[in-house]
């Protein structure tokens, strides 16, 4: 963690905030992080959120937490999706560790895949 010095002392950046706009039927890479946790709040649109071994229907107002080392992916629906992301941890600027595709992960890692959908 890098310290930024000021005349009153110093500070460390412990979170990074961004708004991601996913186009219609687009998705982020299937990935994980070794040093940061992410909190997602769905701001607009609908889609699916894959975290660990679970697939969740996601719509405006829903929130999700992705813990360190949990594989995850955002998948927008036909109208796209806007997501607020707040990352915290020892390295909030950590790059994504891209994993094989979600399908390959499910087949080869023996990942439990539970599906929850709103009807």
Residue pairs with C-beta under 8 A, 6 or more apart in sequence:
1 12
1 13
1 14
1 90
1 91
2 12
2 13
3 10
3 11
3 12
4 10
4 11
4 12
4 13
13 92
14 88
14 89
14 92
15 86
15 87
15 88
15 92
16 86
16 87
16 92
16 93
17 84
17 85
17 86
17 87
18 84
18 85
19 43
19 82
19 83
19 84
19 85
20 28
20 74
20 82
20 83
20 85
21 80
21 81
21 82
22 28
22 45
22 47
22 74
22 76
22 80
22 81
22 82
22 83
23 76
23 80
24 76
24 77
24 78
24 79
24 80
25 76
25 77
25 78
26 76
26 80
27 73
27 74
27 75
27 76
28 73
28 74
29 73
29 96
29 98
29 99
30 50
30 71
30 72
30 73
30 98
30 99
30 100
30 101
30 102
30 105
31 71
31 72
31 73
31 96
31 97
31 98
31 99
32 69
32 70
32 71
32 72
32 96
32 97
32 99
33 66
33 68
33 69
33 87
33 89
33 94
33 96
33 97
34 68
34 69
34 94
34 97
35 68
35 89
35 90
35 91
35 94
36 68
36 87
36 88
36 89
36 90
36 91
36 92
36 94
37 65
37 66
37 67
37 68
37 87
37 88
37 89
38 65
38 66
38 72
38 85
38 86
38 87
39 63
39 64
39 65
39 66
39 85
39 86
39 87
39 88
40 49
40 63
40 64
40 65
40 66
40 74
40 83
40 84
40 85
41 61
41 62
41 63
41 83
41 84
42 58
42 59
42 60
42 61
42 62
42 63
42 81
42 82
42 83
43 60
43 82
43 83
43 84
44 60
44 80
44 81
44 82
45 59
45 60
45 76
45 77
45 79
45 80
45 81
45 82
46 57
46 58
46 59
46 60
46 76
46 77
46 79
46 81
47 58
47 74
47 75
47 76
47 77
47 81
48 55
48 56
48 57
48 58
48 74
48 75
48 77
49 55
49 56
49 58
49 62
49 64
49 72
49 73
49 74
49 75
50 56
50 71
50 72
50 73
50 75
50 102
51 64
51 66
51 70
51 71
51 72
52 70
52 71
52 72
53 111
53 112
53 113
53 114
54 113
54 114
54 115
54 116
55 113
55 114
55 115
55 116
55 117
56 62
56 64
56 116
57 116
57 117
57 118
58 64
58 74
58 81
59 118
66 72
68 89
71 99
71 105
71 111
73 102
74 81
74 83
99 105
100 108
105 111
106 113
